[in-house]
Amino acid sequence: MYFGKYPVFLAPMEDVTDSSFRLLCKEFGADMVYTEFISSDALVRHVNKTRSKLEVLEEERPVAMQIYGKEIEPMVEAALICESAKPDMLDLNFGCPVKKVAGKGAGAGMLRNPEQMAAITREVVKAVRIPVTVKTRLGWDNDSKIIVDLAEKLQDCGIAALTIHGRTRAQMYTGEADWTLIGAVKNNPRMHIPVIGNGDITSPEKCREAFDRYGVDAVMIGRASIGCPWIFKEIKEYLKTGILPGKESFETYLNILKKQVLQSVERLDERRGILHSRRHIAASPLFKGIPDFKPVKVAMLRAETVEELFRLFTNILPQTSYSHPPQTV
């Protein structure tokens, strides 16, 4: 599997990477996008909300579909269901740290049971024809960073690539990602599949460092893209030229967020589209540093119609002369 030079991917994120957001990130240069993670148990039970996550648009390809679970049989069945939806790749989530997933033994919870993780991976690889990849973490906690040995075992199961988030499950999303261990996996002479690095890539410079210092084959962007899909354009331009791109006007970035809201509303409906957009609006770096902005932000997150939300957006413009780059954090 070859991704080209300096590929940058959109990470799978629950309640974030729906088809409209994936498509927007693709427009800004993401080389590959991932679906929200899909519960294997819910998928085999034909839960409608879960089934809706199987929608893949031609314009967003290549796209990877991600599933999670802790038992072999439902994971294999879910993999076959996903394959019928024709994603370009199937990704196995062994890295989600949230309690409702990891606490039940799935996601990052599989790091406490690496033999079962390998067994699931092996059987899924055998069951489907599309490439299978894995996303995981360094280990369960600081005393069990097993990723170097685990990576070899997963490779032996036949996966096409491995994504590593540079934290343990115990860390959740706190502290700093440890890229040295990601580099150790990549530089292990016994590893021959692509290694994708993930964690704390919040700027073009950090992305370039991940490639140059740790030698990864691709970089995955997660939280820094929320409310900031243009980060892919900035990163791709910097990787190509070595020069930080100039910034657009505040209104240009605001129009991108408006487009995102409208796409969500079109895909869902006004109420659900607005609700889905709130996380992006709350996280967007575009509004950071605006004086006395908190009341406006609260009002935006309470808005129930597109008209009300966009009126609040419009009222921001006279209050700021946006000339500095948004800080993606």
Secondary structure by P-SEA (a helix, b strand, c coil): cccccbbbbbccccccccaaaaaaaaaacccbbbcccccaaaaaaccaaaaaacccccccccbbbbbbbccaaaaaaaaaaaaaacccbbbbbccccccccccccccccccccaaaaaaaaaaaaaccccbbbbbbcccccccccaaaaaaaaaaaacccccccccccccccccccccaaaaaaaaaccccccbbbbbcccccaaaaaaaaacccccccccccccccccaaaaaaaaaaaccbbbbbccaaaaaaaaaaaaaaaaaaccaaaaaaaaaaaaaacccccccccaaaaaaaaaacccaaaaaaaaaaaccccccccccccc
